[in-house]
Structures are given as structure tokens and as C-alpha cells.
Amino acid sequence: MAATKGLSASKRFVRTRLRTGLVRSRNSLVPAIQMTVCAVGAYAFAEYVLGHQGPLFAATSSLIALGFSRDPRLRRVIEVGLGCTLGIVVGDLLLHWLGAGIWQAAVVLLFSILLARFLDSGTIFTTQLGLQSLLVVLLPAPAGGPFTRSLDAVVGGLFALLVTVLMPKDPRREPRKDIRKILDELAEILRDCAKAMIDSDSTAAWHALIRGRNCQALVDRMRQTLRASGEVATLAPAHRRHRDELAGLEHSLEYIDLALRNSRVFARRLTSAINHAALSDEAIDNIAEVLQETAAAIDELTLGLAEQNDGARRAHMRRARTELTMVASRVHPKMLDVQRLEGEAVVMLFRPLLVDLLEASGLDPEEARSVLPRL
């Protein structure tokens, strides 16, 4: 029986792994074609036009600069070119002073890595500088001199930028996916808090807090995506018209980040309020209803920020503002039948979260704060 269960679990794992791999490969088809064209084109240009023999660095630098990373490509191109050039300079200087050999290679590599980390925090810059200085010490210089490899690296980077301009992907696609994930998590955090109140389960509220903490990685990832997407929208003429939309997503993300931070503060306070039975049954029902309605408004906000059609996006954003305004107008301890001081603290900590969401939906700060009932 145990062997049968183990075999069944293995089959499920293999099926899941295959399905995930196929989806990932299908989604990567266009970038893979771009990388292939870019690498082969850079190699061919360096070999047949510039006359370099075996210009592997033209192909490898183009792959590094284009890649699947979310880092801005222009930065990666600069890191590859500068790292390659400085690595050759450092390697040549140390080779002249120390000579060639294994221990000299170790000294050169250690010095190059430390120098790269001193100059810049970029991983690619460190790798290129260290690799080039090591190759200078260990391998004979190619025909045309050691800086031929540096020129090959620049060629590869320029080809990567050319592909970005001529074959760009929609820069809004990844940020839309990211904002959907973040807001879905925020909505579920509030629903978890509502359920924790109804069930009088402080552990569930604490789990909502942990869930909120885990969302910070999603926010940081989206900021990185927005930087890369903004670069694509700037470089590619076909997508320059999308810069305003990307700027709007970046603006909304700042307030959504604040809302997530406030949700963690709220969940922590809610855990304490549940443990101390600080809320009456009426207050629990009212606050739980507010949380559920806010989560529903966040769902509408998600549709607005992730929508492709301009008209539909504006309609969703308008509905989200309306729903959030209706919820915010009720968030007052007396309106929610909250009596005890600790219960009032729960309500007071929820008010900034609503202001953040209202600002994310397009209201200015003063207008968002004016929606809340006076204390």
C-alpha cells in the first residue's frame, strides 16, 4: 500500500513538473527566438564584418544583456561592456607586474572581484570584470590584441539593445501580472482577517500577518519590473505611448505598498484584540463586513489596473473608487458599534489603509482623507 501511494505521488509530481515546464517553455518561446537571433547575429557581425576570430564574447555578452532577467537591459549592457574592458586592463597590469601562473591567476581574480564590488554592486559587472582579468592571465591574447574581447562584448550589448528596439515585447504585460498578484494577496489578507474575527481565531489573524510580510518580495519584484519596462518603453518607438500607463502603475504601486504595510499593522493589532476579546459580537460582524467589502473593492481595483482596454480600465477604476469611498465613509468606532479602547485601535489602524487604497485608485491625498468620517 505504501509503495502504491509513493508511486502515485511520484506520478503526480512528474505530471505537474512536465506541465509546469511546458507552460514555462511556451511562454519563453518569443524571448528564446530573440536571444537566438541576437547571439548568432552578434557573433556573425564580429566575425565577418570586424574580422575577429571566434568572437565568443559577442554571443555570450548579448545573451547576458538580453536574458530573462528583470533588470533593465541598458544597465546590463553597460555592466557587460565596462566589466569586460576593466577586467582586461586589470589583468594586463597585474600580468605585467606578477607574471603568468596559477597563483598569479588566484591573486588577479581575488583582486578583480574585490575591485568590482568596490566600484559597483552589479552582479554582471563583477562577473565580467573577474572573468576577463582571469582570462588575460591564463589564456593567450586573441588575434588583434586583448581588447578585441572588449569590443566583442560591446558588439553583443549593442545587438541586445537593437533587438529590444526592433522586437520589443509589450512592457505593460509583466507589471500587470505583478500588480494582479499583489492586490490578490492584499484582498485575501483582509478576507483572512475577517474570517479570523468571525471564528475568534487569533492564530488565523497571525497567519494573515505572515502572509502580508511575504508580499514585500512581490512589491520589490514589481519595482524591478517597472524599471525594465520603462526602459523598453523609452527605447522602443512602438511602445513609447505606454509610458504614461507605466507611470500610473508605478504611482499606484507606492500606495499599494503602503496599504500592504498597514495591513500588517492591522493584522498584528487584530491578533491582540481577538486574544483579549476586545470586540463585541456586533462590532465583529460590522468590522468583518467592512473587511469583506474592502476586499471586493480591491478586486475591482485589480481589474482596473490590470485591464488592457482603456475604457474598461477607467470604468473599473471608477467603480473601485466608489466602493472604497462607501466603505471609508463608515469606518468610525461608533458607527461600527465598537466600545472598548483596544477595539477602537483596530478601527483606527484600518483607516490609513483605506486612504492608501483610495490614493492608489486615483484620488489625491486631501480628497482621500476627507472621505473618512470625522473623529
Residue pairs with C-beta under 8 A, 6 or more apart in sequence:
28 68
30 169
31 66
31 68
31 169
34 66
34 163
34 167
35 62
35 63
35 66
35 67
37 163
37 167
38 62
38 63
38 66
38 156
38 159
38 160
38 162
38 163
39 59
39 60
39 62
39 63
39 156
40 59
41 62
41 159
42 55
42 58
42 59
42 61
42 62
42 155
42 156
42 158
42 159
42 160
43 55
43 56
43 58
43 59
45 58
45 155
45 159
46 52
46 55
46 58
46 151
46 152
46 155
46 156
47 53
47 54
47 55
47 58
50 151
50 155
51 144
52 58
52 142
52 143
52 144
52 148
52 151
52 152
53 142
53 143
54 142
55 148
55 152
55 155
56 152
57 84
57 149
57 152
57 153
57 156
58 152
58 153
58 155
58 156
58 159
59 156
60 156
61 80
61 81
61 84
61 128
61 152
61 153
61 154
61 155
61 156
61 157
61 160
62 155
62 156
62 157
62 159
62 160
63 156
64 76
64 80
64 124
64 128
64 156
65 73
65 76
65 77
65 80
65 156
65 157
65 160
65 161
66 73
66 160
66 163
66 164
67 76
69 76
70 174
70 221
70 224
70 225
70 228
71 224
71 227
71 228
72 227
72 228
72 230
72 231
73 160
73 161
73 164
73 228
73 231
73 232
74 161
74 231
74 235
75 122
76 124
76 157
76 160
77 157
77 158
77 160
77 161
78 157
79 120
79 122
79 124
79 125
79 128
80 124
80 128
80 153
80 156
80 157
81 150
81 153
81 154
81 157
82 125
82 128
83 116
83 124
83 125
83 126
83 127
83 128
83 129
83 132
84 128
84 129
84 132
84 149
84 150
84 153
84 154
85 132
85 147
85 150
85 153
86 115
86 116
86 119
86 129
86 132
87 112
87 128
87 129
87 130
87 131
87 132
87 133
87 134
87 135
87 136
88 132
88 133
88 136
88 146
88 147
88 149
88 150
90 108
90 111
90 112
90 115
90 129
90 133
91 108
91 112
91 132
91 133
91 134
91 135
91 136
91 137
91 146
92 136
92 146
94 104
94 107
94 108
94 111
94 133
94 137
95 104
95 108
95 136
95 137
98 104
98 107
98 108
100 137
100 138
101 137
104 137
105 134
105 137
105 138
108 133
108 134
108 136
108 137
109 130
109 133
109 134
111 133
112 129
112 130
112 133
112 134
113 126
113 129
113 130
115 129
116 125
116 126
116 129
116 130
117 126
119 125
120 126
128 153
132 149
132 150
135 149
136 146
141 148
142 148
142 149
161 235
164 232
164 235
164 236
165 235
165 236
165 237
168 232
168 235
168 236
168 238
168 239
169 232
170 239
170 242
171 228
171 229
171 230
171 232
171 233
171 236
171 239
171 242
171 246
172 229
172 242
172 245
172 246
172 249
172 308
174 225
174 228
174 229
175 222
175 225
175 226
175 229
175 246
175 249
176 249
176 305
176 306
176 308
177 306
178 218
178 221
178 222
178 225
179 222
179 249
179 252
179 253
179 256
179 302
179 305
179 306
180 302
180 305
180 306
181 218
182 215
182 218
182 219
182 222
182 253
182 256
182 260
183 256
183 298
183 299
183 301
183 302
183 305
184 302
185 211
185 212
185 214
185 215
185 218
185 260
186 212
186 215
186 256
186 259
186 260
186 263
186 298
187 295
187 296
187 298
187 299
187 302
188 211
188 295
189 208
189 211
189 212
189 215
189 260
189 263
189 267
190 263
190 291
190 292
190 294
190 295
190 298
191 291
191 292
191 295
192 204
192 205
192 207
192 208
192 211
193 205
193 208
193 263
193 266
193 267
193 270
193 291
194 287
194 288
194 289
194 291
194 292
194 295
195 201
195 204
195 288
196 202
196 203
196 204
196 205
196 208
196 270
196 274
197 205
197 270
197 274
197 279
197 284
197 287
197 288
197 291
198 284
198 285
198 288
200 274
200 277
200 284
201 274
202 271
202 272
202 274
202 275
205 267
205 270
205 271
205 274
206 267
206 271
208 263
208 267
208 270
209 264
209 267
209 268
209 271
212 260
212 263
212 264
212 267
213 264
215 260
216 260
219 253
219 256
219 257
219 260
222 253
223 253
226 246
226 249
226 250
226 253
229 246
230 243
230 246
230 250
232 239
233 239
233 240
233 242
233 243
233 246
234 240
234 243
249 305
252 305
252 360
252 361
255 356
255 357
255 359
255 360
256 356
256 357
256 360
258 352
258 356
259 353
259 356
259 357
259 360
262 349
262 350
262 352
262 353
262 356
263 353
265 349
266 346
266 349
266 350
266 353
269 345
269 346
269 349
270 346
272 278
272 342
273 279
273 342
273 343
273 345
273 346
276 342
278 340
278 342
278 343
278 346
279 287
279 338
279 340
279 343
279 346
280 337
280 338
280 339
280 343
282 337
283 336
283 337
283 338
283 339
283 343
286 335
286 336
286 337
286 338
287 336
287 338
287 346
287 347
287 350
290 327
290 330
290 331
290 336
290 350
293 323
293 326
293 327
294 324
294 327
294 353
294 354
294 357
296 323
297 320
297 323
297 324
297 327
297 357
298 320
298 357
300 316
300 319
300 320
300 323
301 316
301 317
301 320
301 324
301 357
301 360
301 361
303 312
303 316
303 320
304 313
304 314
304 315
304 316
304 317
304 319
304 320
304 361
305 313
305 317
307 313
307 316
317 361
317 362
320 361
321 358
321 361
321 362
321 363
324 354
324 357
324 358
324 361
325 358
325 371
327 354
328 351
328 354
328 355
328 358
328 371
328 372
329 371
329 372
329 373
330 336
330 373
331 347
331 350
331 351
331 354
331 372
331 373
332 347
332 372
332 373
332 375
333 343
333 344
333 347
333 348
335 373
336 347
338 344
338 346
338 347
351 372
354 371
354 372
355 365
355 368
355 369
355 372
358 367
358 368
358 371
359 365
359 368
363 371
